[in-house]
Amino acid sequence: MRHTPELPKRLTDLTPVVIVGTTLWLVALVVLFFGAHGVWVQTALAGVVLGLIGFGIIFWQRAAARRGSKSAQRL
């Protein structure tokens, strides 16, 4: 049986994805706050909040992996 190599870190690290996504939602929120109202502003705000939650989950998983928790994802 052939061994499958590990993926490079740059392909498995979610931090850049969360940073870019949250930043885009934040820019959209600022633009829409001054140019639109209603559901569009609320949607952009939800995107920013979910991005911040994503940062929290990444931090939580990394802390668990450092502690050696058996249920932590190995990043």
C-alpha positions in Angstrom: 0.0 0.0 0.0 1.3 3.5 -0.9 1.6 6.2 1.7 -0.3 9.4 1.0 1.8 12.5 1.7 0.5 15.2 4.1 -0.8 18.4 2.5 1.4 21.5 2.8 0.5 23.8 5.7 -0.5 26.6 3.4 -3.3 24.4 2.0 -4.6 23.4 5.4 -4.4 26.6 7.3 -7.8 28.3 7.5 -6.6 31.5 9.1 -6.0 33.4 5.8 -9.4 32.3 4.5 -11.2 33.6 7.6 -9.1 36.9 7.5 -10.0 37.6 3.9 -13.6 36.6 4.3 -14.1 38.7 7.4 -12.3 41.7 5.9 -14.5 41.5 2.8 -17.7 41.4 4.9 -16.3 44.3 7.0 -15.7 46.4 3.8 -19.2 45.5 2.6 -20.7 46.6 5.9 -19.0 50.0 5.9 -20.0 50.6 2.2 -23.6 49.4 2.7 -24.0 51.3 6.0 -23.6 54.6 4.2 -25.3 53.6 0.9 -28.1 51.1 1.7 -30.2 50.0 4.6 -32.3 47.1 5.8 -31.4 43.5 4.9 -28.2 44.2 3.1 -26.6 45.9 6.1 -27.8 43.1 8.4 -26.4 40.5 6.0 -23.0 42.2 6.0 -23.1 42.4 9.8 -23.9 38.7 10.0 -20.9 38.0 7.8 -18.6 39.9 10.1 -20.0 38.2 13.2 -19.6 34.8 11.7 -16.0 35.6 10.7 -15.3 36.6 14.3 -16.9 33.3 15.4 -14.6 31.6 12.9 -11.5 33.2 14.5 -12.7 32.0 17.9 -13.1 28.4 16.7 -9.6 28.4 15.1 -8.2 29.8 18.4 -10.1 27.2 20.4 -8.9 24.3 18.2 -5.3 25.4 18.3 -5.4 25.7 22.1 -6.9 22.2 22.4 -4.2 20.8 20.0 -1.5 22.4 22.1 -3.0 20.9 25.3 -2.9 17.5 23.6 -6.7 17.0 23.7 -7.7 13.8 22.1 -10.7 15.4 20.3 -8.7 18.3 18.9 -8.1 18.5 15.2 -4.4 18.3 14.3 -3.6 21.5 12.4 
